[in-house]
Each structure stands twice: as C-alpha cells, then as structure tokens.
Amino acid sequence: MNRPTTLNPDLLNILACPKCKGEVHLAENEDALVCESCRLRYAVRDGIPIMLISEAESF
C-alpha cells in the first residue's frame, strides 16, 4: 500500500500529463496525479510520480 505523500509544490507546477501535455493535480488522498482532460491517474509511489502512460489508470 502506498502512503500519502506531499509533493513539492514547485514540482507540481512543472509536471504535465505525458499524453496531452495538460495540467495535472494531486488527487485528494495524495496517492496520484490526475489529468482531468485525459481522465488518467498517474500513481505516486514513495513520493515519486510515475508519469508513464502505460502505467496510468483510467477513471
């Protein structure tokens, strides 16, 4: 199980969805970055965002 983690706000400002290059935001429980445009969730594991399209989950 992944523990919630707080990502650096500066990092969040520069990260973009690898699929559409749009904005991502931290999910409410802080376990993923979310792209509303693509409706994809990118997991955050041990404080590291996994920004691979092949690993993303649809929602």
mmCIF file of the N, C-alpha and C atoms, coordinates in Angstrom:
data_MODEL
# 
_entry.id   MODEL 
# 
loop_
_atom_site.group_PDB 
_atom_site.id 
_atom_site.type_symbol 
_atom_site.label_atom_id 
_atom_site.label_alt_id 
_atom_site.label_comp_id 
_atom_site.label_asym_id 
_atom_site.label_entity_id 
_atom_site.label_seq_id 
_atom_site.pdbx_PDB_ins_code 
_atom_site.Cartn_x 
_atom_site.Cartn_y 
_atom_site.Cartn_z 
_atom_site.occupancy 
_atom_site.B_iso_or_equiv 
_atom_site.pdbx_formal_charge 
_atom_site.auth_seq_id 
_atom_site.auth_comp_id 
_atom_site.auth_asym_id 
_atom_site.auth_atom_id 
_atom_site.pdbx_PDB_model_num 
ATOM 1   N N  . MET A 1 1  ? 0.848   -1.172 0.000   1.00 0.00 ? 1  MET A N  1 
ATOM 2   C CA . MET A 1 1  ? 0.000   0.000  0.000   1.00 0.00 ? 1  MET A CA 1 
ATOM 3   C C  . MET A 1 1  ? 0.894   1.235  0.000   1.00 0.00 ? 1  MET A C  1 
ATOM 4   N N  . ASN A 1 2  ? 0.533   2.223  -0.819  1.00 0.00 ? 2  ASN A N  1 
ATOM 5   C CA . ASN A 1 2  ? 1.290   3.463  -0.898  1.00 0.00 ? 2  ASN A CA 1 
ATOM 6   C C  . ASN A 1 2  ? 0.814   4.421  0.181   1.00 0.00 ? 2  ASN A C  1 
ATOM 7   N N  . ARG A 1 3  ? 1.769   5.019  0.875   1.00 0.00 ? 3  ARG A N  1 
ATOM 8   C CA . ARG A 1 3  ? 1.433   6.018  1.876   1.00 0.00 ? 3  ARG A CA 1 
ATOM 9   C C  . ARG A 1 3  ? 1.249   7.359  1.198   1.00 0.00 ? 3  ARG A C  1 
ATOM 10  N N  . PRO A 1 4  ? 0.303   8.162  1.665   1.00 0.00 ? 4  PRO A N  1 
ATOM 11  C CA . PRO A 1 4  ? 0.162   9.506  1.117   1.00 0.00 ? 4  PRO A CA 1 
ATOM 12  C C  . PRO A 1 4  ? 1.452   10.292 1.325   1.00 0.00 ? 4  PRO A C  1 
ATOM 13  N N  . THR A 1 5  ? 1.779   11.099 0.362   1.00 0.00 ? 5  THR A N  1 
ATOM 14  C CA . THR A 1 5  ? 2.985   11.900 0.443   1.00 0.00 ? 5  THR A CA 1 
ATOM 15  C C  . THR A 1 5  ? 2.705   13.282 -0.112  1.00 0.00 ? 5  THR A C  1 
ATOM 16  N N  . THR A 1 6  ? 3.401   14.246 0.396   1.00 0.00 ? 6  THR A N  1 
ATOM 17  C CA . THR A 1 6  ? 3.230   15.594 -0.108  1.00 0.00 ? 6  THR A CA 1 
ATOM 18  C C  . THR A 1 6  ? 4.336   15.871 -1.110  1.00 0.00 ? 6  THR A C  1 
ATOM 19  N N  . LEU A 1 7  ? 3.933   16.198 -2.321  1.00 0.00 ? 7  LEU A N  1 
ATOM 20  C CA . LEU A 1 7  ? 4.913   16.538 -3.348  1.00 0.00 ? 7  LEU A CA 1 
ATOM 21  C C  . LEU A 1 7  ? 5.254   18.019 -3.255  1.00 0.00 ? 7  LEU A C  1 
ATOM 22  N N  . ASN A 1 8  ? 6.455   18.334 -3.621  1.00 0.00 ? 8  ASN A N  1 
ATOM 23  C CA . ASN A 1 8  ? 6.915   19.712 -3.648  1.00 0.00 ? 8  ASN A CA 1 
ATOM 24  C C  . ASN A 1 8  ? 6.019   20.520 -4.586  1.00 0.00 ? 8  ASN A C  1 
ATOM 25  N N  . PRO A 1 9  ? 5.470   21.646 -4.131  1.00 0.00 ? 9  PRO A N  1 
ATOM 26  C CA . PRO A 1 9  ? 4.598   22.466 -4.987  1.00 0.00 ? 9  PRO A CA 1 
ATOM 27  C C  . PRO A 1 9  ? 5.287   22.953 -6.263  1.00 0.00 ? 9  PRO A C  1 
ATOM 28  N N  . ASP A 1 10 ? 6.603   23.192 -6.194  1.00 0.00 ? 10 ASP A N  1 
ATOM 29  C CA . ASP A 1 10 ? 7.336   23.604 -7.394  1.00 0.00 ? 10 ASP A CA 1 
ATOM 30  C C  . ASP A 1 10 ? 7.357   22.486 -8.430  1.00 0.00 ? 10 ASP A C  1 
ATOM 31  N N  . LEU A 1 11 ? 7.489   21.249 -7.960  1.00 0.00 ? 11 LEU A N  1 
ATOM 32  C CA . LEU A 1 11 ? 7.454   20.102 -8.868  1.00 0.00 ? 11 LEU A CA 1 
ATOM 33  C C  . LEU A 1 11 ? 6.075   19.975 -9.496  1.00 0.00 ? 11 LEU A C  1 
ATOM 34  N N  . LEU A 1 12 ? 5.030   20.123 -8.695  1.00 0.00 ? 12 LEU A N  1 
ATOM 35  C CA . LEU A 1 12 ? 3.663   20.040 -9.223  1.00 0.00 ? 12 LEU A CA 1 
ATOM 36  C C  . LEU A 1 12 ? 3.419   21.092 -10.304 1.00 0.00 ? 12 LEU A C  1 
ATOM 37  N N  . ASN A 1 13 ? 4.021   22.258 -10.159 1.00 0.00 ? 13 ASN A N  1 
ATOM 38  C CA . ASN A 1 13 ? 3.834   23.336 -11.139 1.00 0.00 ? 13 ASN A CA 1 
ATOM 39  C C  . ASN A 1 13 ? 4.456   23.031 -12.488 1.00 0.00 ? 13 ASN A C  1 
ATOM 40  N N  . ILE A 1 14 ? 5.514   22.211 -12.522 1.00 0.00 ? 14 ILE A N  1 
ATOM 41  C CA . ILE A 1 14 ? 6.167   21.950 -13.806 1.00 0.00 ? 14 ILE A CA 1 
ATOM 42  C C  . ILE A 1 14 ? 5.743   20.631 -14.442 1.00 0.00 ? 14 ILE A C  1 
ATOM 43  N N  . LEU A 1 15 ? 5.124   19.739 -13.663 1.00 0.00 ? 15 LEU A N  1 
ATOM 44  C CA . LEU A 1 15 ? 4.689   18.455 -14.235 1.00 0.00 ? 15 LEU A CA 1 
ATOM 45  C C  . LEU A 1 15 ? 3.486   18.657 -15.152 1.00 0.00 ? 15 LEU A C  1 
ATOM 46  N N  . ALA A 1 16 ? 3.442   17.861 -16.214 1.00 0.00 ? 16 ALA A N  1 
ATOM 47  C CA . ALA A 1 16 ? 2.324   17.892 -17.155 1.00 0.00 ? 16 ALA A CA 1 
ATOM 48  C C  . ALA A 1 16 ? 1.976   16.457 -17.528 1.00 0.00 ? 16 ALA A C  1 
ATOM 49  N N  . CYS A 1 17 ? 0.758   16.269 -17.975 1.00 0.00 ? 17 CYS A N  1 
ATOM 50  C CA . CYS A 1 17 ? 0.322   14.959 -18.442 1.00 0.00 ? 17 CYS A CA 1 
ATOM 51  C C  . CYS A 1 17 ? 1.167   14.569 -19.653 1.00 0.00 ? 17 CYS A C  1 
ATOM 52  N N  . PRO A 1 18 ? 1.777   13.391 -19.628 1.00 0.00 ? 18 PRO A N  1 
ATOM 53  C CA . PRO A 1 18 ? 2.599   12.984 -20.767 1.00 0.00 ? 18 PRO A CA 1 
ATOM 54  C C  . PRO A 1 18 ? 1.784   12.698 -22.035 1.00 0.00 ? 18 PRO A C  1 
ATOM 55  N N  . LYS A 1 19 ? 0.497   12.470 -21.873 1.00 0.00 ? 19 LYS A N  1 
ATOM 56  C CA . LYS A 1 19 ? -0.334  12.162 -23.041 1.00 0.00 ? 19 LYS A CA 1 
ATOM 57  C C  . LYS A 1 19 ? -0.790  13.432 -23.767 1.00 0.00 ? 19 LYS A C  1 
ATOM 58  N N  . CYS A 1 20 ? -1.366  14.384 -23.021 1.00 0.00 ? 20 CYS A N  1 
ATOM 59  C CA . CYS A 1 20 ? -1.924  15.584 -23.671 1.00 0.00 ? 20 CYS A CA 1 
ATOM 60  C C  . CYS A 1 20 ? -1.124  16.851 -23.379 1.00 0.00 ? 20 CYS A C  1 
ATOM 61  N N  . LYS A 1 21 ? -0.125  16.739 -22.501 1.00 0.00 ? 21 LYS A N  1 
ATOM 62  C CA . LYS A 1 21 ? 0.700   17.885 -22.074 1.00 0.00 ? 21 LYS A CA 1 
ATOM 63  C C  . LYS A 1 21 ? -0.087  18.896 -21.258 1.00 0.00 ? 21 LYS A C  1 
ATOM 64  N N  . GLY A 1 22 ? -1.259  18.494 -20.773 1.00 0.00 ? 22 GLY A N  1 
ATOM 65  C CA . GLY A 1 22 ? -2.100  19.376 -19.974 1.00 0.00 ? 22 GLY A CA 1 
ATOM 66  C C  . GLY A 1 22 ? -1.735  19.343 -18.509 1.00 0.00 ? 22 GLY A C  1 
ATOM 67  N N  . GLU A 1 23 ? -2.479  20.104 -17.731 1.00 0.00 ? 23 GLU A N  1 
ATOM 68  C CA . GLU A 1 23 ? -2.245  20.242 -16.288 1.00 0.00 ? 23 GLU A CA 1 
ATOM 69  C C  . GLU A 1 23 ? -2.630  18.972 -15.546 1.00 0.00 ? 23 GLU A C  1 
ATOM 70  N N  . VAL A 1 24 ? -1.849  18.650 -14.530 1.00 0.00 ? 24 VAL A N  1 
ATOM 71  C CA . VAL A 1 24 ? -2.186  17.565 -13.606 1.00 0.00 ? 24 VAL A CA 1 
ATOM 72  C C  . VAL A 1 24 ? -2.281  18.159 -12.206 1.00 0.00 ? 24 VAL A C  1 
ATOM 73  N N  . HIS A 1 25 ? -3.075  17.534 -11.370 1.00 0.00 ? 25 HIS A N  1 
ATOM 74  C CA . HIS A 1 25 ? -3.178  17.975 -9.976  1.00 0.00 ? 25 HIS A CA 1 
ATOM 75  C C  . HIS A 1 25 ? -3.126  16.758 -9.073  1.00 0.00 ? 25 HIS A C  1 
ATOM 76  N N  . LEU A 1 26 ? -2.768  17.001 -7.825  1.00 0.00 ? 26 LEU A N  1 
ATOM 77  C CA . LEU A 1 26 ? -2.660  15.937 -6.848  1.00 0.00 ? 26 LEU A CA 1 
ATOM 78  C C  . LEU A 1 26 ? -4.051  15.475 -6.440  1.00 0.00 ? 26 LEU A C  1 
ATOM 79  N N  . ALA A 1 27 ? -4.258  14.167 -6.450  1.00 0.00 ? 27 ALA A N  1 
ATOM 80  C CA . ALA A 1 27 ? -5.539  13.594 -6.034  1.00 0.00 ? 27 ALA A CA 1 
ATOM 81  C C  . ALA A 1 27 ? -5.787  13.921 -4.560  1.00 0.00 ? 27 ALA A C  1 
ATOM 82  N N  . GLU A 1 28 ? -7.042  13.875 -4.179  1.00 0.00 ? 28 GLU A N  1 
ATOM 83  C CA . GLU A 1 28 ? -7.435  14.226 -2.807  1.00 0.00 ? 28 GLU A CA 1 
ATOM 84  C C  . GLU A 1 28 ? -6.665  13.440 -1.751  1.00 0.00 ? 28 GLU A C  1 
ATOM 85  N N  . ASN A 1 29 ? -6.476  12.151 -1.983  1.00 0.00 ? 29 ASN A N  1 
ATOM 86  C CA . ASN A 1 29 ? -5.762  11.332 -0.996  1.00 0.00 ? 29 ASN A CA 1 
ATOM 87  C C  . ASN A 1 29 ? -4.252  11.321 -1.239  1.00 0.00 ? 29 ASN A C  1 
ATOM 88  N N  . GLU A 1 30 ? -3.785  12.132 -2.187  1.00 0.00 ? 30 GLU A N  1 
ATOM 89  C CA . GLU A 1 30 ? -2.368  12.353 -2.476  1.00 0.00 ? 30 GLU A CA 1 
ATOM 90  C C  . GLU A 1 30 ? -1.627  11.107 -2.925  1.00 0.00 ? 30 GLU A C  1 
ATOM 91  N N  . ASP A 1 31 ? -2.333  10.120 -3.508  1.00 0.00 ? 31 ASP A N  1 
ATOM 92  C CA . ASP A 1 31 ? -1.668  8.914  -3.977  1.00 0.00 ? 31 ASP A CA 1 
ATOM 93  C C  . ASP A 1 31 ? -1.477  8.896  -5.487  1.00 0.00 ? 31 ASP A C  1 
ATOM 94  N N  . ALA A 1 32 ? -1.892  9.978  -6.161  1.00 0.00 ? 32 ALA A N  1 
ATOM 95  C CA . ALA A 1 32 ? -1.785  10.014 -7.614  1.00 0.00 ? 32 ALA A CA 1 
ATOM 96  C C  . ALA A 1 32 ? -1.867  11.448 -8.118  1.00 0.00 ? 32 ALA A C  1 
ATOM 97  N N  . LEU A 1 33 ? -1.362  11.638 -9.335  1.00 0.00 ? 33 LEU A N  1 
ATOM 98  C CA . LEU A 1 33 ? -1.569  12.878 -10.068 1.00 0.00 ? 33 LEU A CA 1 
ATOM 99  C C  . LEU A 1 33 ? -2.658  12.605 -11.085 1.00 0.00 ? 33 LEU A C  1 
ATOM 100 N N  . VAL A 1 34 ? -3.553  13.559 -11.253 1.00 0.00 ? 34 VAL A N  1 
ATOM 101 C CA . VAL A 1 34 ? -4.743  13.364 -12.070 1.00 0.00 ? 34 VAL A CA 1 
ATOM 102 C C  . VAL A 1 34 ? -4.749  14.333 -13.243 1.00 0.00 ? 34 VAL A C  1 
ATOM 103 N N  . CYS A 1 35 ? -5.044  13.807 -14.436 1.00 0.00 ? 35 CYS A N  1 
ATOM 104 C CA . CYS A 1 35 ? -5.288  14.642 -15.617 1.00 0.00 ? 35 CYS A CA 1 
ATOM 105 C C  . CYS A 1 35 ? -6.777  14.532 -15.927 1.00 0.00 ? 35 CYS A C  1 
ATOM 106 N N  . GLU A 1 36 ? -7.497  15.629 -15.722 1.00 0.00 ? 36 GLU A N  1 
ATOM 107 C CA . GLU A 1 36 ? -8.941  15.633 -15.976 1.00 0.00 ? 36 GLU A CA 1 
ATOM 108 C C  . GLU A 1 36 ? -9.240  15.514 -17.476 1.00 0.00 ? 36 GLU A C  1 
ATOM 109 N N  . SER A 1 37 ? -8.402  16.102 -18.326 1.00 0.00 ? 37 SER A N  1 
ATOM 110 C CA . SER A 1 37 ? -8.643  16.071 -19.777 1.00 0.00 ? 37 SER A CA 1 
ATOM 111 C C  . SER A 1 37 ? -8.600  14.647 -20.325 1.00 0.00 ? 37 SER A C  1 
ATOM 112 N N  . CYS A 1 38 ? -7.578  13.898 -19.931 1.00 0.00 ? 38 CYS A N  1 
ATOM 113 C CA . CYS A 1 38 ? -7.416  12.521 -20.416 1.00 0.00 ? 38 CYS A CA 1 
ATOM 114 C C  . CYS A 1 38 ? -8.137  11.502 -19.540 1.00 0.00 ? 38 CYS A C  1 
ATOM 115 N N  . ARG A 1 39 ? -8.575  11.962 -18.358 1.00 0.00 ? 39 ARG A N  1 
ATOM 116 C CA . ARG A 1 39 ? -9.192  11.088 -17.367 1.00 0.00 ? 39 ARG A CA 1 
ATOM 117 C C  . ARG A 1 39 ? -8.253  9.936  -16.997 1.00 0.00 ? 39 ARG A C  1 
ATOM 118 N N  . LEU A 1 40 ? -6.994  10.331 -16.697 1.00 0.00 ? 40 LEU A N  1 
ATOM 119 C CA . LEU A 1 40 ? -5.975  9.368  -16.288 1.00 0.00 ? 40 LEU A CA 1 
ATOM 120 C C  . LEU A 1 40 ? -5.424  9.755  -14.929 1.00 0.00 ? 40 LEU A C  1 
ATOM 121 N N  . ARG A 1 41 ? -5.062  8.717  -14.155 1.00 0.00 ? 41 ARG A N  1 
ATOM 122 C CA . ARG A 1 41 ? -4.413  8.893  -12.848 1.00 0.00 ? 41 ARG A CA 1 
ATOM 123 C C  . ARG A 1 41 ? -3.016  8.287  -12.944 1.00 0.00 ? 41 ARG A C  1 
ATOM 124 N N  . TYR A 1 42 ? -2.023  9.071  -12.548 1.00 0.00 ? 42 TYR A N  1 
ATOM 125 C CA . TYR A 1 42 ? -0.634  8.627  -12.518 1.00 0.00 ? 42 TYR A CA 1 
ATOM 126 C C  . TYR A 1 42 ? -0.247  8.417  -11.061 1.00 0.00 ? 42 TYR A C  1 
ATOM 127 N N  . ALA A 1 43 ? 0.098   7.189  -10.710 1.00 0.00 ? 43 ALA A N  1 
ATOM 128 C CA . ALA A 1 43 ? 0.408   6.842  -9.322  1.00 0.00 ? 43 ALA A CA 1 
ATOM 129 C C  . ALA A 1 43 ? 1.609   7.618  -8.805  1.00 0.00 ? 43 ALA A C  1 
ATOM 130 N N  . VAL A 1 44 ? 1.608   7.863  -7.488  1.00 0.00 ? 44 VAL A N  1 
ATOM 131 C CA . VAL A 1 44 ? 2.766   8.410  -6.789  1.00 0.00 ? 44 VAL A CA 1 
ATOM 132 C C  . VAL A 1 44 ? 3.228   7.315  -5.838  1.00 0.00 ? 44 VAL A C  1 
ATOM 133 N N  . ARG A 1 45 ? 4.440   6.807  -6.072  1.00 0.00 ? 45 ARG A N  1 
ATOM 134 C CA . ARG A 1 45 ? 4.978   5.725  -5.247  1.00 0.00 ? 45 ARG A CA 1 
ATOM 135 C C  . ARG A 1 45 ? 6.218   6.216  -4.515  1.00 0.00 ? 45 ARG A C  1 
ATOM 136 N N  . ASP A 1 46 ? 6.196   6.113  -3.206  1.00 0.00 ? 46 ASP A N  1 
ATOM 137 C CA . ASP A 1 46 ? 7.320   6.554  -2.375  1.00 0.00 ? 46 ASP A CA 1 
ATOM 138 C C  . ASP A 1 46 ? 7.726   7.985  -2.698  1.00 0.00 ? 46 ASP A C  1 
ATOM 139 N N  . GLY A 1 47 ? 6.729   8.824  -2.967  1.00 0.00 ? 47 GLY A N  1 
ATOM 140 C CA . GLY A 1 47 ? 6.988   10.235 -3.242  1.00 0.00 ? 47 GLY A CA 1 
ATOM 141 C C  . GLY A 1 47 ? 7.417   10.538 -4.658  1.00 0.00 ? 47 GLY A C  1 
ATOM 142 N N  . ILE A 1 48 ? 7.423   9.525  -5.531  1.00 0.00 ? 48 ILE A N  1 
ATOM 143 C CA . ILE A 1 48 ? 7.861   9.707  -6.922  1.00 0.00 ? 48 ILE A CA 1 
ATOM 144 C C  . ILE A 1 48 ? 6.674   9.518  -7.854  1.00 0.00 ? 48 ILE A C  1 
ATOM 145 N N  . PRO A 1 49 ? 6.327   10.542 -8.644  1.00 0.00 ? 49 PRO A N  1 
ATOM 146 C CA . PRO A 1 49 ? 5.233   10.387 -9.607  1.00 0.00 ? 49 PRO A CA 1 
ATOM 147 C C  . PRO A 1 49 ? 5.660   9.472  -10.753 1.00 0.00 ? 49 PRO A C  1 
ATOM 148 N N  . ILE A 1 50 ? 4.825   8.500  -11.058 1.00 0.00 ? 50 ILE A N  1 
ATOM 149 C CA . ILE A 1 50 ? 5.092   7.565  -12.155 1.00 0.00 ? 50 ILE A CA 1 
ATOM 150 C C  . ILE A 1 50 ? 4.337   8.083  -13.382 1.00 0.00 ? 50 ILE A C  1 
ATOM 151 N N  . MET A 1 51 ? 5.025   8.873  -14.186 1.00 0.00 ? 51 MET A N  1 
ATOM 152 C CA . MET A 1 51 ? 4.389   9.576  -15.306 1.00 0.00 ? 51 MET A CA 1 
ATOM 153 C C  . MET A 1 51 ? 4.526   8.807  -16.620 1.00 0.00 ? 51 MET A C  1 
ATOM 154 N N  . LEU A 1 52 ? 4.166   7.537  -16.595 1.00 0.00 ? 52 LEU A N  1 
ATOM 155 C CA . LEU A 1 52 ? 4.190   6.694  -17.781 1.00 0.00 ? 52 LEU A CA 1 
ATOM 156 C C  . LEU A 1 52 ? 2.765   6.412  -18.224 1.00 0.00 ? 52 LEU A C  1 
ATOM 157 N N  . ILE A 1 53 ? 2.454   6.702  -19.474 1.00 0.00 ? 53 ILE A N  1 
ATOM 158 C CA . ILE A 1 53 ? 1.110   6.472  -19.992 1.00 0.00 ? 53 ILE A CA 1 
ATOM 159 C C  . ILE A 1 53 ? 0.720   5.005  -19.817 1.00 0.00 ? 53 ILE A C  1 
ATOM 160 N N  . SER A 1 54 ? 1.661   4.101  -20.040 1.00 0.00 ? 54 SER A N  1 
ATOM 161 C CA . SER A 1 54 ? 1.354   2.670  -19.938 1.00 0.00 ? 54 SER A CA 1 
ATOM 162 C C  . SER A 1 54 ? 1.018   2.241  -18.512 1.00 0.00 ? 54 SER A C  1 
ATOM 163 N N  . GLU A 1 55 ? 1.409   3.024  -17.513 1.00 0.00 ? 55 GLU A N  1 
ATOM 164 C CA . GLU A 1 55 ? 1.146   2.700  -16.111 1.00 0.00 ? 55 GLU A CA 1 
ATOM 165 C C  . GLU A 1 55 ? -0.058  3.468  -15.549 1.00 0.00 ? 55 GLU A C  1 
ATOM 166 N N  . ALA A 1 56 ? -0.586  4.405  -16.311 1.00 0.00 ? 56 ALA A N  1 
ATOM 167 C CA . ALA A 1 56 ? -1.699  5.244  -15.842 1.00 0.00 ? 56 ALA A CA 1 
ATOM 168 C C  . ALA A 1 56 ? -2.983  4.428  -15.771 1.00 0.00 ? 56 ALA A C  1 
ATOM 169 N N  . GLU A 1 57 ? -3.881  4.861  -14.875 1.00 0.00 ? 57 GLU A N  1 
ATOM 170 C CA . GLU A 1 57 ? -5.190  4.216  -14.721 1.00 0.00 ? 57 GLU A CA 1 
ATOM 171 C C  . GLU A 1 57 ? -6.270  5.174  -15.200 1.00 0.00 ? 57 GLU A C  1 
ATOM 172 N N  . SER A 1 58 ? -7.220  4.663  -15.969 1.00 0.00 ? 58 SER A N  1 
ATOM 173 C CA . SER A 1 58 ? -8.364  5.464  -16.384 1.00 0.00 ? 58 SER A CA 1 
ATOM 174 C C  . SER A 1 58 ? -9.340  5.600  -15.222 1.00 0.00 ? 58 SER A C  1 
ATOM 175 N N  . PHE A 1 59 ? -10.104 6.696  -15.219 1.00 0.00 ? 59 PHE A N  1 
ATOM 176 C CA . PHE A 1 59 ? -11.136 6.860  -14.207 1.00 0.00 ? 59 PHE A CA 1 
ATOM 177 C C  . PHE A 1 59 ? -12.378 7.422  -14.834 1.00 0.00 ? 59 PHE A C  1 
# 
